[in-house]
Amino acid sequence: MTDKVHEECAALEDEVEDRVASLLNMLQARKSRLIEAARQTRDARVRSLRDQVARCATHLQGTTALLTFCIEALKETDSSAFLQIGGMLSMRASSAAGSWGAAEGVQEMARLPLLDLTLDDKPVRRAIDQLTFVQLKPPGAPVLIPEECSAENNSVTVAWQPPGGHGVGCGQRAPAIEGYLLELDDGCGGEFREVYCGRETICTVDGLHFNSLYNARVRAFNSAGEGDYSELIGLQTAELAWFSWATGAPGVPQEVSISEDAMSASCEGYEHRIVLSSVGFSRGVHYWELTIDRYHSDTDPAFGIARADVSRDKMLGKDDKGWCMYIDRQRSWFMHAGGHAQRTEGGVQQGSTVGVLLDLDSTHTLRFFVNDQPQGGIAFRDLYGVFYPAVSLNRGVTVTLHTAIDPPRHLLALHDEYVCDIVQS
């Protein structure tokens, strides 16, 4: 322990040397700025004095000319001529005397200090006198509370408690904590990234990938630096995605009605309006179904996926932010960016079920099913990014969303068969 004390004292001395050298560098830099400010003040004062000298010289020339004229007037021998110019000379003399009265300010300024600046170093001197040590070290590692950590759907909650006292010795206080840093990896054992910074000791992180194991760690920090990480804890997100229609978002069209449980949606207008889900996907294989609860008119609802910034006031697939199958009572088409493809016979009616299978792991494809039967082939390929389940509706149609379900086995068999064909080719 004695050796350890000597080592820590040597390290402290090195830190003092470095800190004081840094302060000296700051003083040198400040000195340069102060000297530059003094020289700028000097140059401004010199320019002011030169302007005053120039004004005084001009005024003196005018006064000298007036005196010369007065001397010449006094030589006038004709009394009547002298009386004619006497009044004018008197007025000019009075005016010249008044102007020189204003010049007294110049004389007064000349008696003032040329540079009225004084270096105020009292605050720095007081700060130097108060420069001392504080008993503060970076905090220790926080302690995770496993029973309060959880994963639900595609979010995880991490809870921890502050570290205990730091250091050894009776009476040594625990280091002050200013906040915590929570980090998660990418769900695949990759690099960690910071997801929270604050004073709370519990945090919920949303918008993660489904069916992924996330490792979490946390550390505390104070003005002395960041402490050690806590132990890792692994949290597994749900294998099957549960989600609903997004409600309360600014982008929800006014014509759309969503049920209290946010699972059913309808539209009162004649024009198509798009509804997005509350969850987006960028990884995994996901399947969801929509039952058509009401189908009273010859309309063609569209089912599929969309980007978050898709245009909500048109049919899904009309712009390049949506991928869909739109279908009526007799047939269907696949549509993206306004382009139609793969007309398929067979439609929907009230009570029909539309299934959507999105594979963002192996094939990056989208497929559609009606009443558990494939509706056309592979609808779209090369899907990369974040996609939200979506539907576009107009008057006369109501659909209900069903999530967190496994796709029927024969649908998975069809998909696996397609994946094998891709691998072999």
C-alpha positions as CSV (number, residue, x, y, z in Angstrom):
1,M,0.0,0.0,0.0
2,T,2.9,2.3,0.7
3,D,4.3,1.8,-2.8
4,K,0.8,2.4,-4.2
5,V,0.7,5.8,-2.3
6,H,4.0,6.8,-3.8
7,E,2.8,5.8,-7.3
8,E,-0.4,7.8,-6.9
9,C,1.6,10.8,-5.6
10,A,4.0,10.7,-8.5
11,A,1.0,10.5,-10.9
12,L,-0.6,13.5,-9.1
13,E,2.6,15.5,-9.4
14,D,2.7,14.8,-13.2
15,E,-0.9,15.9,-13.4
16,V,-0.1,19.2,-11.6
17,E,2.8,19.8,-13.9
18,D,0.6,19.3,-17.0
19,R,-2.3,21.4,-15.6
20,V,0.0,24.3,-14.6
21,A,1.8,24.2,-18.0
22,S,-1.6,24.3,-19.6
23,L,-2.5,27.3,-17.5
24,L,0.8,29.0,-18.4
25,N,0.0,28.5,-22.1
26,M,-3.4,30.0,-21.6
27,L,-1.8,33.0,-19.9
28,Q,0.7,33.5,-22.7
29,A,-2.1,33.4,-25.2
30,R,-4.1,35.8,-23.2
31,K,-1.1,38.1,-22.9
32,S,-0.7,38.2,-26.6
33,R,-4.4,39.1,-27.0
34,L,-4.1,41.9,-24.3
35,I,-1.0,43.4,-25.9
36,E,-2.8,43.3,-29.3
37,A,-5.8,45.1,-27.7
38,A,-3.5,47.8,-26.2
39,R,-1.8,48.4,-29.5
40,Q,-5.2,48.7,-31.3
41,T,-6.3,51.2,-28.6
42,R,-3.0,53.1,-29.2
43,D,-3.5,53.2,-33.0
44,A,-7.1,54.5,-32.5
45,R,-5.9,57.2,-30.1
46,V,-3.1,58.3,-32.5
47,R,-5.6,58.5,-35.4
48,S,-7.9,60.7,-33.2
49,L,-5.1,63.0,-32.3
50,R,-4.0,63.4,-35.9
51,D,-7.6,64.3,-36.8
52,Q,-7.6,66.9,-34.0
53,V,-4.3,68.4,-35.2
54,A,-5.6,68.6,-38.7
55,R,-8.8,70.4,-37.6
56,C,-6.8,72.8,-35.4
57,A,-4.4,73.6,-38.3
58,T,-7.3,74.4,-40.6
59,H,-8.9,76.6,-37.9
60,L,-5.6,78.4,-37.3
61,Q,-5.2,79.1,-41.0
62,G,-8.6,80.7,-41.1
63,T,-8.0,82.8,-38.0
64,T,-4.6,83.9,-39.3
65,A,-6.2,85.0,-42.6
66,L,-8.8,87.0,-40.6
67,L,-6.1,88.7,-38.5
68,T,-4.2,89.7,-41.7
69,F,-7.4,91.2,-43.2
70,C,-8.1,93.1,-39.9
71,I,-4.5,94.6,-39.9
72,E,-5.0,95.8,-43.5
73,A,-8.4,97.3,-42.6
74,L,-6.9,99.3,-39.7
75,K,-4.6,101.0,-42.3
76,E,-7.6,102.4,-44.0
77,T,-7.4,106.3,-43.8
78,D,-10.9,107.0,-45.2
79,S,-13.1,107.1,-42.1
80,S,-16.4,106.4,-44.0
81,A,-14.9,103.3,-45.7
82,F,-13.6,102.1,-42.4
83,L,-17.1,102.5,-40.8
84,Q,-18.6,100.4,-43.6
85,I,-16.4,97.4,-42.9
86,G,-16.1,97.9,-39.1
87,G,-19.4,96.0,-38.4
88,M,-18.5,93.1,-40.6
89,L,-15.1,92.8,-38.9
90,S,-16.7,92.8,-35.5
91,M,-19.0,90.0,-36.4
92,R,-16.2,87.9,-37.9
93,A,-14.0,88.4,-34.9
94,S,-16.8,87.4,-32.5
95,S,-17.4,84.3,-34.6
96,A,-13.8,83.4,-34.7
97,A,-13.5,83.8,-30.9
98,G,-16.5,81.5,-30.4
99,S,-15.0,78.8,-32.6
100,W,-11.8,78.9,-30.6
101,G,-13.9,78.4,-27.5
102,A,-14.8,75.0,-28.8
103,A,-11.2,74.3,-29.3
104,E,-10.7,74.4,-25.6
105,G,-12.1,70.9,-25.5
106,V,-9.1,69.8,-27.5
107,Q,-6.8,71.3,-24.9
108,E,-8.7,69.6,-22.1
109,M,-8.4,66.2,-23.9
110,A,-4.7,66.7,-24.3
111,R,-4.4,66.9,-20.5
112,L,-6.2,63.5,-20.1
113,P,-4.2,60.2,-20.0
114,L,-3.6,59.1,-23.5
115,L,-4.4,55.4,-22.8
116,D,-7.0,55.1,-20.0
117,L,-6.6,51.3,-19.7
118,T,-5.5,49.3,-16.6
119,L,-4.9,45.6,-16.5
120,D,-7.3,44.0,-14.1
121,D,-5.6,40.8,-12.8
122,K,-7.3,40.6,-9.4
123,P,-9.7,37.8,-10.4
124,V,-6.9,35.7,-11.8
125,R,-4.7,36.3,-8.7
126,R,-7.7,35.2,-6.5
127,A,-8.2,32.1,-8.6
128,I,-4.5,31.2,-8.4
129,D,-4.7,31.6,-4.6
130,Q,-7.7,29.3,-4.5
131,L,-6.1,26.6,-6.7
132,T,-6.1,23.5,-4.6
133,F,-6.9,19.8,-4.6
134,V,-10.3,18.2,-4.3
135,Q,-10.9,14.6,-3.2
136,L,-12.6,13.6,-6.4
137,K,-12.1,10.6,-8.6
138,P,-14.0,9.1,-11.6
139,P,-16.9,7.1,-10.2
140,G,-16.9,3.3,-10.0
141,A,-18.9,1.0,-12.2
142,P,-22.7,1.1,-11.8
143,V,-24.5,-2.1,-10.8
144,L,-27.1,-3.5,-13.1
145,I,-30.4,-4.7,-11.6
146,P,-31.3,-7.8,-13.7
147,E,-34.8,-8.2,-12.2
148,E,-35.7,-4.7,-13.4
149,C,-34.2,-5.1,-16.9
150,S,-36.5,-6.4,-19.6
151,A,-37.3,-6.7,-23.3
152,E,-40.7,-6.2,-24.8
153,N,-41.5,-6.3,-28.5
154,N,-38.7,-4.3,-30.1
155,S,-37.7,-2.3,-27.1
156,V,-35.4,-3.0,-24.1
157,T,-35.4,-1.5,-20.6
158,V,-32.2,-1.3,-18.6
159,A,-32.1,-0.4,-14.9
160,W,-29.0,0.1,-12.6
161,Q,-28.0,1.5,-9.3
162,P,-25.2,4.0,-8.5
163,P,-21.7,2.6,-7.7
164,G,-20.7,2.3,-4.1
165,G,-17.9,4.3,-2.5
166,H,-14.6,4.8,-4.4
167,G,-11.2,4.1,-2.9
168,V,-10.0,2.6,0.4
169,G,-9.9,4.2,3.8
170,C,-12.2,5.3,6.6
171,G,-14.3,8.3,6.0
172,Q,-13.5,8.6,2.3
173,R,-16.7,9.9,0.6
174,A,-18.2,8.3,-2.5
175,P,-17.4,10.2,-5.7
176,A,-20.0,12.6,-6.9
177,I,-21.9,11.5,-10.0
178,E,-23.1,13.9,-12.7
179,G,-24.7,11.4,-15.0
180,Y,-24.7,8.0,-16.8
181,L,-23.9,6.8,-20.3
182,L,-25.9,3.8,-21.5
183,E,-24.6,1.9,-24.5
184,L,-26.1,-0.9,-26.7
185,D,-24.5,-3.1,-29.4
186,D,-26.1,-3.6,-32.7
187,G,-27.9,-6.8,-31.7
188,C,-25.4,-9.0,-33.5
189,G,-22.4,-8.7,-31.2
190,G,-21.1,-5.7,-33.0
191,E,-19.8,-2.3,-31.8
192,F,-21.5,-0.4,-29.0
193,R,-23.1,2.9,-29.4
194,E,-24.4,5.5,-26.9
195,V,-28.2,5.5,-26.6
196,Y,-28.7,7.5,-23.4
197,C,-26.9,10.2,-21.4
198,G,-28.5,11.6,-18.3
199,R,-29.0,11.4,-14.6
200,E,-31.8,8.8,-14.5
201,T,-31.0,5.2,-13.5
202,I,-33.5,3.5,-15.8
203,C,-33.9,3.8,-19.6
204,T,-36.1,2.3,-22.2
205,V,-34.8,2.2,-25.8
206,D,-37.4,1.8,-28.6
207,G,-37.1,1.0,-32.3
208,L,-34.7,-1.9,-32.1
209,H,-34.6,-5.0,-34.3
210,F,-36.9,-8.0,-33.6
211,N,-35.5,-11.4,-32.7
212,S,-32.1,-9.9,-31.8
213,L,-29.9,-10.2,-28.6
214,Y,-28.7,-6.8,-27.5
215,N,-25.9,-6.4,-25.0
216,A,-26.1,-3.4,-22.7
217,R,-23.6,-1.7,-20.4
218,V,-23.6,1.6,-18.5
219,R,-21.0,3.8,-16.8
220,A,-21.1,6.9,-14.6
221,F,-19.2,10.1,-15.1
222,N,-18.3,13.3,-13.2
223,S,-16.0,16.2,-13.6
224,A,-13.0,14.0,-13.0
225,G,-13.9,11.7,-16.0
226,E,-15.8,8.6,-16.9
227,G,-15.8,5.5,-14.7
228,D,-15.6,1.8,-15.5
229,Y,-18.4,0.0,-17.4
230,S,-20.8,-2.2,-15.6
231,E,-21.1,-5.8,-16.4
232,L,-22.9,-6.7,-19.6
233,I,-26.5,-7.8,-19.7
234,G,-28.1,-9.5,-22.7
235,L,-31.7,-8.7,-23.6
236,Q,-33.6,-10.6,-26.3
237,T,-36.2,-8.7,-28.3
238,A,-39.4,-10.5,-29.4
239,E,-39.1,-13.1,-32.2
240,L,-42.5,-12.1,-33.7
241,A,-43.3,-8.5,-34.1
242,W,-46.4,-7.1,-32.5
243,F,-47.5,-3.7,-33.9
244,S,-50.6,-1.7,-34.6
245,W,-51.6,1.2,-36.8
246,A,-49.8,4.4,-35.9
247,T,-52.2,6.9,-34.2
248,G,-51.8,10.5,-33.1
249,A,-49.0,11.1,-35.6
250,P,-49.1,14.3,-37.6
251,G,-49.1,12.4,-40.8
252,V,-52.4,10.5,-40.2
253,P,-54.9,11.7,-42.8
254,Q,-58.1,13.3,-41.4
255,E,-60.3,11.0,-43.4
256,V,-58.9,7.9,-41.7
257,S,-60.6,6.4,-38.7
258,I,-58.7,4.0,-36.4
259,S,-60.3,1.9,-33.7
260,E,-59.5,2.3,-30.0
261,D,-57.2,-0.7,-30.0
262,A,-55.4,0.8,-33.1
263,M,-55.9,-2.5,-35.0
264,S,-58.8,-1.6,-37.4
265,A,-58.7,1.2,-40.0
266,S,-61.2,2.7,-42.4
267,C,-61.5,5.8,-44.6
268,E,-64.5,8.0,-45.2
269,G,-63.2,9.8,-48.3
270,Y,-63.4,8.7,-51.9
271,E,-59.7,9.3,-52.5
272,H,-57.1,6.8,-51.2
273,R,-55.4,7.6,-47.9
274,I,-52.3,5.7,-46.6
275,V,-52.1,4.4,-43.0
276,L,-48.7,3.2,-41.6
277,S,-47.9,0.9,-38.8
278,S,-46.3,1.9,-35.5
279,V,-43.2,-0.2,-36.1
280,G,-40.7,-0.2,-39.0
281,F,-38.4,-3.1,-40.0
282,S,-34.9,-3.2,-41.4
283,R,-34.0,-6.8,-40.5
284,G,-35.7,-10.1,-40.1
285,V,-38.5,-12.1,-41.7
286,H,-41.9,-10.7,-40.8
287,Y,-45.5,-11.8,-41.6
288,W,-48.8,-10.1,-40.9
289,E,-52.4,-10.4,-42.1
290,L,-55.2,-8.1,-42.7
291,T,-58.9,-9.2,-42.7
292,I,-61.3,-7.3,-44.9
293,D,-64.2,-6.6,-42.5
294,R,-66.2,-4.3,-44.8
295,Y,-66.2,-4.2,-48.6
296,H,-69.3,-2.4,-49.9
297,S,-68.2,-0.8,-53.1
298,D,-66.1,-1.6,-56.2
299,T,-62.9,-0.2,-54.7
300,D,-59.4,-1.5,-54.8
301,P,-57.5,-1.3,-51.4
302,A,-53.7,-1.6,-51.5
303,F,-51.6,-3.6,-49.1
304,G,-47.8,-3.5,-48.7
305,I,-45.0,-1.5,-47.2
306,A,-43.8,2.1,-47.3
307,R,-41.0,4.4,-46.2
308,A,-41.8,6.7,-43.3
309,D,-41.9,9.7,-45.6
310,V,-44.4,8.2,-48.1
311,S,-47.0,10.6,-49.4
312,R,-50.2,9.8,-47.4
313,D,-52.8,11.4,-49.7
314,K,-52.6,9.0,-52.6
315,M,-52.8,5.3,-53.3
316,L,-49.9,3.2,-51.9
317,G,-47.4,2.5,-54.6
318,K,-48.1,5.7,-56.6
319,D,-44.8,7.2,-55.5
320,D,-41.3,5.6,-55.1
321,K,-41.8,5.4,-51.3
322,G,-44.4,2.6,-51.4
323,W,-44.6,-1.1,-52.6
324,C,-48.0,-2.7,-52.8
325,M,-50.5,-5.1,-54.2
326,Y,-53.8,-3.4,-55.0
327,I,-56.7,-5.7,-55.5
328,D,-60.4,-5.6,-56.3
329,R,-63.0,-8.3,-56.6
330,Q,-61.6,-10.0,-59.7
331,R,-57.8,-9.3,-60.0
332,S,-54.7,-7.7,-58.5
333,W,-51.5,-5.9,-59.6
334,F,-48.2,-5.1,-58.0
335,M,-47.3,-1.4,-58.0
336,H,-44.3,0.8,-57.1
337,A,-43.5,4.3,-58.3
338,G,-46.7,4.3,-60.3
339,G,-45.7,1.3,-62.4
340,H,-48.0,-1.8,-62.6
341,A,-46.8,-5.4,-63.0
342,Q,-47.9,-9.0,-62.7
343,R,-51.7,-8.9,-63.2
344,T,-53.1,-11.9,-61.3
345,E,-56.7,-13.2,-61.5
346,G,-58.6,-13.6,-58.3
347,G,-59.8,-10.9,-56.0
348,V,-61.1,-10.2,-52.5
349,Q,-64.5,-9.7,-50.8
350,Q,-65.8,-9.1,-47.4
351,G,-64.2,-11.6,-45.0
352,S,-61.1,-12.2,-47.2
353,T,-57.6,-12.3,-45.6
354,V,-54.5,-10.8,-47.1
355,G,-51.1,-12.0,-45.9
356,V,-47.9,-10.1,-46.3
357,L,-44.5,-11.8,-46.0
358,L,-41.4,-9.5,-45.8
359,D,-38.0,-11.1,-45.9
360,L,-35.2,-8.6,-45.0
361,D,-32.6,-11.3,-44.1
362,S,-31.8,-13.6,-47.0
363,T,-33.8,-12.6,-50.1
364,H,-35.0,-9.1,-49.3
365,T,-38.3,-9.7,-51.0
366,L,-42.0,-9.0,-50.5
367,R,-44.8,-11.6,-51.3
368,F,-48.6,-11.5,-50.9
369,F,-51.2,-14.1,-50.2
370,V,-55.0,-14.1,-50.3
371,N,-56.8,-16.6,-48.1
372,D,-53.5,-18.5,-47.5
373,Q,-52.8,-18.8,-51.2
374,P,-50.0,-17.0,-53.1
375,Q,-51.3,-14.0,-55.1
376,G,-48.8,-13.9,-58.0
377,G,-45.1,-14.6,-57.6
378,I,-42.4,-12.5,-55.9
379,A,-43.8,-9.0,-55.8
380,F,-40.6,-7.0,-55.2
381,R,-36.9,-7.7,-54.7
382,D,-33.8,-5.9,-53.5
383,L,-35.5,-4.3,-50.5
384,Y,-33.0,-2.5,-48.2
385,G,-33.7,0.1,-45.6
386,V,-36.5,0.7,-43.1
387,F,-40.0,-0.3,-44.2
388,Y,-43.4,0.1,-42.4
389,P,-46.4,-2.1,-43.0
390,A,-48.9,0.0,-44.8
391,V,-52.4,0.0,-46.4
392,S,-54.2,2.5,-48.5
393,L,-58.0,2.7,-48.2
394,N,-61.0,4.7,-49.5
395,R,-64.7,4.8,-48.9
396,G,-66.4,1.4,-48.3
397,V,-63.5,-0.6,-46.9
398,T,-62.5,-1.5,-43.3
399,V,-59.5,-3.7,-42.5
400,T,-58.2,-5.2,-39.3
401,L,-54.5,-5.9,-38.7
402,H,-53.2,-9.2,-37.2
403,T,-49.6,-9.4,-36.0
404,A,-47.3,-11.5,-33.9
405,I,-48.4,-14.6,-35.8
406,D,-46.3,-17.3,-37.5
407,P,-46.8,-17.6,-41.2
408,P,-48.6,-20.8,-42.3
409,R,-46.2,-23.6,-42.9
410,H,-47.0,-24.0,-46.6
411,L,-46.3,-20.3,-47.1
412,L,-42.9,-20.7,-45.5
413,A,-42.3,-23.8,-47.6
414,L,-42.9,-21.8,-50.7
415,H,-40.6,-19.1,-49.5
416,D,-37.9,-21.5,-48.5
417,E,-38.2,-23.1,-51.9
418,Y,-37.6,-19.8,-53.5
419,V,-34.6,-19.1,-51.3
420,C,-33.1,-22.4,-52.4
421,D,-33.5,-21.5,-56.0
422,I,-31.8,-18.2,-55.4
423,V,-28.8,-20.0,-53.7
424,Q,-28.5,-22.6,-56.4
425,S,-28.6,-20.0,-59.2
